[in-house]
């Protein structure tokens, strides 16, 4: 048996809302398959499973907000695996505590059942959202007549009880028998743009405060002559269709990925007080959201992509971020991050590292500057690249080696 848990999709995520299940009990799933959608403080993300097997239980209802690490489902190994004992849906816990589950009567699992509430000697079914709604409005569920399947209490029933049209004398009906079907759960109401923006700013504030508090940053910067790169881009883009043209951003990402491979001390994470180098270069890309804020999902194995593949991957990633179709693995596993504010007219940026990563690279705009070439003064396209690195894992000498490697790679665009 394997438990599918609420994933951590970044250092700034403590909990998430299960928006929808894309699988049901009895469905066979493969490792890497998208099985659910989760709403974080920043966006709705498609979440993948890391196990192959059969979904035997769904432990959390759609609309539930639970801490990172809470079991969401149980996946049994293989097709037709024995069904485990049913467990009640875990309730939300306070930050810093562990979500728990309780055992109930043993029976084959089919669909998540509504959580029953005790009323006298009988039980009344109600959805978790209805329970919370009733608690917020001060409604005693024992006085509410359920209109859902099997007499289950819904959020509409709670609203009616809290705000009746006119007083009426009602007789409590006989308790409905408990059935093995879920009570209807109110749909997840999308947060407004203002609410999401406020939540995102709070999440970013927490992560960046942690970064500056815990990570001893050091900064190095270098000016890079982009004459060879821009000439190569012009020649390449005139020889291919418009849809296959490459932007300077793709050159920067590929050069950064290869430089990280050359200086692996900067590619990885600082976890539990130690440096953990990464086996792959999964390059995070800072992308601005239309409603405001930034996210930084990863381009996987960026050092192995040819430039046209890098351009296609970058275009695809930006489109999916803004459509809310990014997968959880793309948020969870960047090994270093790149940000580019050149299109905003910024010459030099000093980034803040995304924990637990070890480095962040910032590119400014390409601008014409006087530049000495072979003893002669010329006007050349130049950009400033800045490295922010974790001094616990590396030092300035290794950072300087990285910037030198990055400069050298950008002088040889044919080799990218």
C-alpha positions in Angstrom: 0.0 0.0 0.0 1.1 3.6 -0.7 -0.3 6.8 0.6 -0.7 9.7 -1.9 -0.1 12.8 0.2 -0.6 16.6 -0.2 2.7 17.5 -1.9 5.0 20.4 -0.9 5.1 22.6 -4.0 7.7 25.0 -2.8 9.2 26.4 0.5 6.3 28.9 0.7 3.5 26.2 0.8 2.2 25.0 4.1 -1.3 23.7 3.0 -3.4 23.3 -0.1 -7.0 22.9 -1.2 -8.0 19.7 -3.1 -10.0 21.2 -6.1 -10.9 18.0 -7.9 -10.1 14.3 -8.2 -9.3 13.2 -11.7 -9.5 9.5 -10.7 -11.9 7.4 -8.7 -11.8 4.4 -6.4 -10.9 1.3 -8.5 -9.0 3.2 -11.2 -5.6 2.0 -12.1 -2.9 4.7 -12.1 0.6 4.9 -13.4 3.6 6.7 -11.9 3.6 10.2 -13.2 -0.1 10.3 -14.0 -2.0 13.4 -13.0 -4.6 12.3 -10.4 -5.8 15.6 -8.8 -5.8 19.3 -9.0 -4.6 21.3 -5.9 -5.1 25.0 -5.3 -2.0 26.6 -3.6 -1.6 30.2 -2.6 -0.3 30.9 -6.1 -2.3 28.8 -8.6 -4.1 25.6 -9.3 -1.6 22.8 -10.0 -2.0 19.3 -11.5 -0.6 16.8 -9.0 1.0 13.5 -10.1 1.3 10.3 -8.3 4.7 8.6 -7.7 3.2 5.1 -7.4 1.6 2.6 -9.8 -1.4 0.6 -8.6 -5.1 0.8 -8.0 -6.8 3.6 -6.1 -8.4 1.9 -3.1 -9.5 4.9 -1.0 -10.0 8.7 -1.4 -9.4 10.2 2.0 -10.1 13.9 1.4 -13.2 15.4 -0.2 -13.0 18.0 -3.0 -13.0 21.5 -1.4 -11.0 20.3 1.7 -8.0 22.4 2.7 -5.3 20.3 4.4 -1.7 20.7 5.5 1.2 19.5 3.4 1.9 15.8 4.0 -1.8 14.9 4.7 -2.7 11.6 3.1 -5.1 12.2 0.2 -5.6 8.7 -1.1 -4.4 5.1 -0.7 -3.0 3.3 -3.8 -2.7 -0.5 -3.6 0.0 -2.1 -5.6 -1.1 -3.9 -8.7 -4.5 -4.3 -10.3 -7.2 -5.8 -8.1 -5.2 -5.5 -4.9 -7.0 -6.2 -1.6 -9.0 -3.2 -0.4 -7.8 -1.8 2.9 -10.0 -0.8 5.9 -11.9 2.4 5.4 -10.6 5.5 7.1 -12.4 8.7 7.9 -11.5 11.8 6.0 -8.7 13.7 8.0 -9.7 17.0 9.3 -7.6 20.2 9.0 -5.0 20.6 11.6 -3.2 23.7 12.8 0.2 24.5 11.2 2.9 22.6 12.9 0.7 19.6 13.9 0.3 16.3 12.1 -2.9 15.4 10.3 -4.4 12.2 11.6 -6.8 9.6 10.4 -9.0 7.2 12.4 -10.0 3.6 11.7 -13.7 2.7 11.1 -15.5 -0.5 10.4 -13.8 -2.8 7.9 -15.5 -3.0 4.6 -14.5 -2.8 0.9 -13.8 0.8 -0.1 -15.7 2.2 -2.9 -16.2 6.0 -2.7 -15.4 8.5 0.1 -18.3 8.5 2.5 -19.8 11.6 4.1 -18.5 12.2 7.6 -21.3 11.2 10.0 -22.2 13.4 13.0 -23.6 11.9 16.2 -27.1 13.0 17.1 -28.5 11.2 20.1 -28.3 7.5 19.4 -28.5 7.9 15.6 -26.1 9.4 13.1 -26.7 12.1 10.5 -24.5 12.3 7.4 -23.1 15.7 6.5 -20.3 16.8 4.2 -17.2 18.3 5.8 -17.9 21.7 4.2 -21.5 21.6 5.7 -20.0 20.9 9.1 -17.6 23.8 8.9 -20.3 26.1 7.5 -22.7 25.1 10.3 -20.0 25.8 12.9 -19.3 29.2 11.4 -22.9 30.2 11.4 -23.7 28.8 14.8 -26.2 26.2 13.4 -26.9 23.1 15.4 -26.9 20.3 12.8 -29.3 18.3 15.0 -32.0 20.8 14.0 -31.3 20.7 10.3 -33.3 18.6 7.8 -31.0 17.1 5.2 -32.1 17.2 1.6 -29.1 15.4 0.2 -28.9 11.7 -0.8 -30.0 9.5 2.1 -31.0 12.6 4.1 -27.5 14.1 4.2 -27.1 17.7 5.3 -25.7 20.0 2.7 -24.4 23.5 2.8 -27.7 24.7 1.3 -29.6 23.1 4.2 -27.3 24.9 6.7 -27.9 28.2 4.9 -31.7 27.7 5.0 -31.5 26.9 8.8 -29.4 29.9 9.5 -31.5 32.3 7.4 -35.1 31.0 7.3 -37.6 32.9 5.1 -40.2 32.8 7.9 -40.5 31.1 11.2 -42.0 27.7 11.0 -42.7 24.9 13.5 -40.9 21.8 12.2 -40.9 18.3 13.3 -37.6 16.5 13.1 -37.8 13.6 10.7 -36.8 10.1 11.6 -33.0 9.6 11.2 -32.2 8.5 7.7 -30.3 5.3 7.4 -26.5 5.8 6.8 -25.7 4.8 3.2 -22.3 4.1 1.7 -22.5 7.1 -0.6 -20.9 10.5 -0.2 -23.0 13.6 0.7 -22.8 16.3 -2.0 -19.9 18.6 -1.4 -20.3 22.3 -2.3 -18.1 23.1 -5.3 -14.8 24.9 -4.7 -15.5 28.6 -5.2 -12.6 30.2 -7.1 -10.9 32.9 -5.2 -11.1 36.4 -6.5 -8.1 38.0 -8.2 -7.6 40.2 -5.2 -7.8 37.3 -2.7 -5.3 35.2 -4.7 -2.9 38.2 -5.1 -3.0 38.8 -1.3 -2.4 35.1 -0.6 0.4 35.0 -3.0 2.1 38.1 -1.6 1.8 36.5 1.9 3.3 33.3 0.7 6.2 35.0 -1.1 6.8 37.2 1.9 7.1 34.2 4.2 9.5 32.4 1.8 11.7 35.4 1.1 11.9 36.3 4.8 13.0 32.7 5.5 15.5 32.9 2.7 17.2 36.1 3.9 17.0 35.0 7.5 18.5 31.5 7.0 20.6 31.6 3.9 23.9 33.5 4.0 23.8 35.0 0.5 26.8 36.2 -1.5 26.5 38.0 -4.8 28.8 38.1 -7.8 28.2 39.9 -11.1 29.8 40.0 -14.5 29.3 41.9 -17.8 29.0 39.6 -20.8 29.7 40.6 -24.4 26.6 39.3 -26.4 27.9 40.2 -29.9 28.5 36.7 -30.9 25.3 35.4 -29.5 23.1 38.1 -31.1 24.8 37.6 -34.5 24.2 33.9 -34.2 20.5 34.4 -33.3 20.0 36.8 -36.2 21.5 34.3 -38.7 19.6 31.3 -37.2 16.2 33.0 -37.0 16.4 34.2 -40.7 16.9 30.6 -41.8 14.0 29.0 -40.0 10.2 29.5 -40.0 8.8 32.0 -37.5 7.5 29.3 -35.3 11.0 27.9 -34.8 12.8 31.1 -34.0 14.9 31.2 -30.8 14.9 34.0 -28.3 18.0 35.2 -26.3 16.2 33.8 -23.2 16.6 30.3 -24.5 20.4 30.9 -25.0 20.7 32.2 -21.4 18.8 29.2 -20.0 20.9 26.6 -21.9 24.2 28.3 -21.0 23.1 28.5 -17.4 22.2 24.8 -17.3 25.6 23.8 -18.8 27.5 26.1 -16.4 25.6 24.4 -13.5 26.7 21.0 -14.8 30.3 22.3 -14.9 30.0 23.7 -11.4 27.7 21.1 -9.7 28.2 22.6 -6.2 25.7 25.3 -7.2 23.1 22.8 -8.5 21.2 21.2 -5.6 19.7 21.8 -2.2 20.5 22.6 1.4 18.4 20.2 3.5 18.8 19.3 7.2 22.0 21.2 7.6 23.8 19.7 4.7 24.5 20.2 1.0 22.7 17.7 -1.3 23.9 17.9 -4.9 21.3 17.1 -7.6 21.9 14.4 -10.2 19.9 16.4 -12.8 19.8 20.1 -13.8 16.1 21.0 -13.4 16.2 24.8 -14.1 13.5 26.9 -12.5 12.3 29.8 -14.6 10.8 32.8 -13.0 7.5 33.6 -14.8 5.3 36.6 -14.1 1.6 35.9 -13.7 -0.9 38.2 -15.5 -2.7 38.9 -12.2 0.6 39.8 -10.5 3.2 37.7 -8.7 5.8 35.2 -9.8 6.2 31.5 -9.9 9.3 29.5 -10.9 8.5 26.0 -12.2 11.3 23.9 -13.7 12.4 22.9 -17.2 13.5 19.4 -16.6 17.0 18.2 -17.7 17.7 21.6 -19.1 21.3 20.8 -19.8 20.3 18.0 -22.2 17.9 20.1 -24.4 19.0 21.4 -27.8 18.3 25.1 -28.3 15.1 24.5 -30.3 13.9 22.1 -27.6 14.7 24.7 -24.9 12.7 27.4 -26.8 9.8 25.0 -27.2 9.9 24.0 -23.5 10.1 27.7 -22.4 7.1 28.6 -24.6 5.1 25.6 -23.4 5.9 26.3 -19.7 4.9 30.0 -19.9 1.6 29.1 -21.6 0.7 26.4 -19.1 1.6 28.6 -16.1 -0.8 31.2 -17.3 -3.5 28.6 -18.0 -3.0 26.9 -14.6 -1.8 23.6 -16.1 1.6 23.2 -14.5 2.3 19.8 -12.9 3.4 19.4 -9.3 6.8 18.0 -10.2 7.6 21.1 -12.1 7.1 23.2 -9.0 8.7 20.8 -6.5 12.1 19.9 -8.0 14.0 22.9 -9.5 17.7 22.6 -8.6 18.5 26.3 -9.3 16.4 29.2 -10.7 16.9 31.9 -13.4 15.2 35.2 -13.5 15.3 37.8 -16.4 14.1 41.3 -15.9 15.8 42.6 -19.1 12.5 43.0 -20.9 11.5 45.4 -18.0 14.5 47.6 -18.7 16.5 46.4 -15.7 20.3 46.5 -16.0 21.2 44.6 -12.8 19.2 42.4 -10.5 20.1 41.0 -7.1 17.9 37.9 -6.6 16.9 36.2 -3.4 17.5 32.4 -3.4 14.4 30.1 -3.3 15.0 27.7 -0.4 16.1 25.0 -0.3 18.0 25.7 -3.6 21.6 26.9 -3.5 21.7 29.5 -6.3 19.7 32.0 -8.4 20.9 33.6 -11.6 19.6 37.0 -12.8 20.0 38.5 -16.3 19.6 42.2 -17.1 18.8 43.7 -20.4 21.1 43.6 -23.4 22.3 47.2 -23.9 24.8 48.9 -26.2 28.0 49.9 -24.3 31.5 51.0 -25.2 33.7 47.9 -25.1 37.4 47.3 -25.7 38.0 44.7 -28.4 41.6 43.8 -29.3 42.8 47.1 -28.0 40.2 49.1 -29.9 37.1 50.8 -28.5 33.8 49.6 -30.0 30.1 49.6 -29.2 28.9 46.1 -28.3 25.7 44.6 -26.9 26.4 43.8 -23.3 24.4 42.4 -20.4 25.1 42.0 -16.7 24.5 38.6 -15.1 24.3 38.3 -11.3 24.7 35.1 -9.2 23.2 34.8 -5.8 24.6 31.8 -4.0 24.4 30.0 -0.6 27.7 30.6 1.3 27.1 27.4 3.3 27.6 25.2 0.2 30.0 27.2 -1.9 32.3 30.2 -1.8 33.1 33.1 -4.0 35.8 31.2 -5.9 33.3 28.6 -7.1 30.8 31.3 -7.9 33.4 33.1 -10.0 34.2 29.8 -11.8 30.5 29.5 -12.6 30.2 33.0 -14.1 33.4 32.5 -16.1 31.9 29.2 -17.5 28.6 31.0 -18.3 30.4 33.8 -20.1 32.4 31.4 -22.2 29.3 29.4 -23.2 27.5 32.6 -24.4 30.5 33.4 -26.5 30.1 30.1 -28.3 26.4 29.9 -29.2 27.1 27.2 -31.9 28.1 24.8 -29.1 24.8 25.3 -27.2 
